[in-house]
Amino acid sequence: MWAWDSVAGGWAWMGVMHLLWWVLLIVVVAAVFRWATNSRAGAGDRPLEILRERFARGEIDKGEYDDRLRHLRGG
């Protein structure tokens, strides 16, 4: 014979697990999106930082800096 308490408890656990599944899925999608946008945004900044550091150290002159900067910006 079925006991109503065990059936109701089973449905409650199934609902909780379903909710946790969706929360986990949303968290994973958000993490992947954040990783993808951060990795693309950071990739373009590093060459410019290196160029500025080389110019600041005096390794390249103003003309070479401007030329490489124009090249990095796609112009």
Secondary structure, DSSP 8 states (H G I E B T S, - for coil): ---HHHHHHHHHHHHHHHHHHHHHHHHHHHHHHHHHHHHHHHHHHHHHHHHHHHHHHTSS-HHHHHHHHHHHTT-
